[in-house]
Amino acid sequence: MPLNDAEILGSKPKAKPFRWADAKGLFVEILPSGSKLWRFKYRFTAKEKTLALGAYPENWQMRANDSFVWIAEE
């Protein structure tokens, strides 16, 4: 299910980092400090990797999705 601005802004930090998933590896990670970061999880040579795409809301979903499409095509 696609993320929306209200869900992300309304999420409160917890004691441990947690994630709001968007689609096919794209997610927002919310840290205990309250920082919200775009991340992309993928596999390369059978190893799981996570790529940092930038902070939320500076890199809102349009830019994050553009980065996601570019990375997925590589």
N, C-alpha and C positions, 0 to 999 in steps of 0.2 A: 504494500500500500504506500503510495507516495506521501512524503512528509509535507506538512504545511507549516507556515510561519507561526501560527498560534500554538501548535504542539511543541515546537522547539522553544519558543519564548516562554511558554508556561511550565516547562520542565524545571524542576528544582534540583540542585546538586545533592548527591548522596555521599555517604562515607567512602564509597568506592566508585571508580569510573563506570559509566554505563552507556549503552548505545541505543540510538533510534535508527533502525534500518529503513532504507528507502527502496532500492532495487539493485539486484545483481551485484552486490558487494559494496554499494555506496551507502554510507551511514554518517550520522553525526554522533560524535563521542562527547559526553558531558562529564567533565572532570570535577572532583570535589571542590576545587577552587571556584567553580562556576563557569569556567571557560568552556566554550562549545566549538568543536573542531570538526571539519569535514575530513573524512577518511575514506579510502577505497581499499577493500580487501580483495586479493586475487591470488592465483596460483601460478608459479613459474617454475619449471623443472621439478614438479611435484612438491614444491615448498610453498607454504602459505606466507604471503607478504602483505604488508599494509603500507599504503602510500598516503602521505599527508597532503591534502589539497588546499588547506588554509583555514582561517578562522571564520566562524559564523558571527555576525551576519555580513561581514565584509565580503565574503564569497558566498553569496546567497545561492539558492538552488540552480538558477540558470547557469551560472559560471561553473558550479560543481558538476552539473549534468553535462556541460560541454567538455569538461576535463574527463569525466567518466567515459563519454563516447570516444574521445581521442585515445584514451588509454586502452579501452576495450578493442579498438581497431588495430592497435600495435601488435 
